[in-house]
Amino acid sequence: MKLTMARVRAKVAAVVGGAIVAAGTAFGAAPAAAATDPNGAEDLITQFTNEVVGGPTLLVPATGLLIEPAMLRAVEQVVDATGKLLATRPSQMVASADSGGLDSFPCVLEGGSRRLVIFPVDNRILSGRAGFVHFQYHPYMLLNARRFNSGERNQVEVCTTGGGNLRGGWRLLQVGTGMAVSDPNQTLKIGQKWQTGSTPKDYSLSLGFQVAPKDSPISVSASLTQTPTDKLMGSMLGPVRSNVDNYPQNAVQAWWQDSCVDSWHGCHFRWNGSANFQGSLAQGLWEYPADRMPSLIPMYFAAYAKPLCVHSFGSC
C-alpha cells in the first residue's frame, strides 16, 4: 500500500505528538531531590562537584526520529567523607543537549541493510569556565535482525563516545557516559562493551547486531585517542548518580578516572586529576520481539564529570 506524502506527514505528526504526551508515563517519576542541609559545616564535609547532564530521550521506530521532551539540568552534589548526600544545588556549568550533527567523536557504521534505521545523533554537553565535556550517542535499529524462540526480533544498538578537558586551575577526576533503556520490568539488553584497565593512548570498540546467518554482518565501531593516565572502567552502575542507575539490567556505562578516586588518601592534592583530554567509549545492544515493538523506546543518556580545583591560591 502506497502512502501519499500528506499521509506520511500526518503519521509523523501523530507519533511525535503522542510521544510527548506519553513521555511522563514512559519514564516514570524522577527520583526525589535530596534535602539540603544549610547548617552543614564546611570543615566536616569533603566536597565533590558532580556535574551531570542527562534526561529522557525517546526513539520513535516508525519514523526514525529522536525526541527529548524534557529540559536537561546540571546539579552539584555535596557529600561527606562516607559518600552520604548532604545537599544539592545548581551547577556553575551550563548543561545542554541537542540532536545536531556534530562529528567530533563519530561512531562508524560498517555494513548496511534496507531494514536498518539510523536515528539522529544525540549530543550531551557540559560547558563553562571550568572547561568542556561532550559526549555523543549514536542510536541504530535493525528490523527483523534474527529469529529467536519462533519469533522475529528487532534490535537497537547505541554507540556513545566522547570526553572532556578542563582549564583554569581545574583538573578532571572522572569523566564518563551512561545509557539505558528505561524499562524496569524486562531485561532487554543482549550485548555490551566497554574498555577497562590502564588507559591506552588509542583504543577502539566494535559491537555488531546479532543477525540471522543468512544476513551480512552489521557493526558499529568507535575509537578514541587520549593521554595515557590512570584507568578506564565500565559497569551497569556508574560512579555518579543518574537516572541510568535506575535500570541496571538495561544499562551500559563507561568512564575514565584518576587513580586517586576511591583510594584511601582521596583526591586532595595538586597533582591529582588530569589537565589533558580524557574520555571513554561504550556500546549497548537491546532486543525486542518484533510483534511487540513499542511505538516509543524510552532511553536515558547521561554524561558526567568530576572536576577538582588545584589552583595555587585555593580557588578557581
C-alpha positions, 0 to 999 in steps of 0.5 A, spaced: 500 500 500 502 506 497 502 512 502 501 519 499 506 524 502 500 528 506 499 521 509 506 520 511 506 527 514 500 526 518 503 519 521 509 523 523 505 528 526 501 523 530 507 519 533 511 525 535 505 528 538 503 522 542 510 521 544 510 527 548 504 526 551 506 519 553 513 521 555 511 522 563 508 515 563 514 512 559 519 514 564 516 514 570 517 519 576 524 522 577 527 520 583 526 525 589 531 531 590 535 530 596 534 535 602 539 540 603 542 541 609 544 549 610 547 548 617 552 543 614 559 545 616 564 546 611 570 543 615 566 536 616 564 535 609 569 533 603 566 536 597 565 533 590 562 537 584 558 532 580 556 535 574 551 531 570 547 532 564 542 527 562 534 526 561 529 522 557 530 521 550 525 517 546 526 513 539 520 513 535 521 506 530 516 508 525 519 514 523 526 514 525 526 520 529 529 522 536 525 526 541 527 529 548 521 532 551 524 534 557 529 540 559 536 537 561 539 540 568 546 540 571 546 539 579 552 539 584 552 534 589 555 535 596 557 529 600 561 527 606 567 523 607 562 516 607 559 518 600 552 520 604 548 526 600 548 532 604 545 537 599 544 539 592 544 545 588 545 548 581 551 547 577 556 553 575 556 549 568 551 550 563 548 543 561 545 542 554 543 537 549 541 537 542 540 532 536 545 536 531 550 533 527 556 534 530 562 529 528 567 530 533 567 523 536 563 519 530 561 512 531 562 508 524 557 504 521 560 498 517 555 494 513 548 496 511 541 493 510 534 496 507 531 494 514 536 498 518 534 505 521 539 510 523 536 515 528 539 522 529 545 523 533 544 525 540 549 530 543 550 531 551 554 537 553 557 540 559 560 547 558 563 553 562 569 556 565 571 550 568 572 547 561 568 542 556 565 535 556 561 532 550 559 526 549 555 523 543 550 517 542 549 514 536 542 510 536 541 504 530 535 499 529 535 493 525 528 490 523 527 483 523 535 482 525 534 474 527 529 469 529 529 467 536 524 462 540 519 462 533 519 469 533 522 475 529 526 480 533 528 487 532 534 490 535 537 497 537 544 498 538 547 505 541 554 507 540 556 513 545 563 516 545 566 522 547 570 526 553 572 532 556 578 537 558 578 542 563 582 549 564 583 554 569 586 551 575 581 545 574 583 538 573 578 532 571 577 526 576 572 522 572 569 523 566 564 518 563 557 516 559 551 512 561 545 509 557 539 505 558 533 503 556 528 505 561 524 499 562 524 496 569 520 490 568 524 486 562 531 485 561 532 487 554 539 488 553 543 482 549 550 485 548 555 490 551 562 493 551 566 497 554 574 498 555 577 497 562 584 497 565 590 502 564 588 507 559 591 506 552 593 512 548 588 509 542 583 504 543 577 502 539 570 498 540 566 494 535 559 491 537 555 488 531 547 486 531 546 479 532 543 477 525 540 471 522 546 467 518 543 468 512 544 476 513 551 480 512 554 482 518 552 489 521 557 493 526 558 499 529 565 501 531 568 507 535 575 509 537 578 514 541 585 517 542 587 520 549 593 521 554 595 515 557 593 516 565 590 512 570 584 507 568 578 506 564 572 502 567 565 500 565 559 497 569 551 497 569 552 502 575 556 508 574 560 512 579 555 518 579 548 518 580 543 518 574 537 516 572 541 510 568 542 507 575 535 506 575 535 500 570 541 496 571 539 490 567 538 495 561 544 499 562 551 500 559 556 505 562 563 507 561 568 512 564 575 514 565 578 516 572 584 518 576 587 513 580 586 517 586 578 516 586 576 511 591 583 510 594 584 511 601 588 518 601 582 521 596 583 526 591 586 532 595 592 534 592 595 538 586 597 533 582 591 529 582 586 529 576 588 530 569 589 537 565 589 533 558 583 530 554 580 524 557 574 520 555 571 513 554 567 509 549 561 504 550 556 500 546 549 497 548 545 492 544 537 491 546 532 486 543 525 486 542 520 481 539 518 484 533 510 483 534 511 487 540 515 493 538 513 499 542 511 505 538 516 509 543 523 506 546 524 510 552 532 511 553 536 515 558 543 518 556 547 521 561 554 524 561 558 526 567 564 529 570 568 530 576 572 536 576 577 538 582 580 545 583 588 545 584 589 552 583 595 555 587 591 560 591 585 555 593 580 557 588 578 557 581 
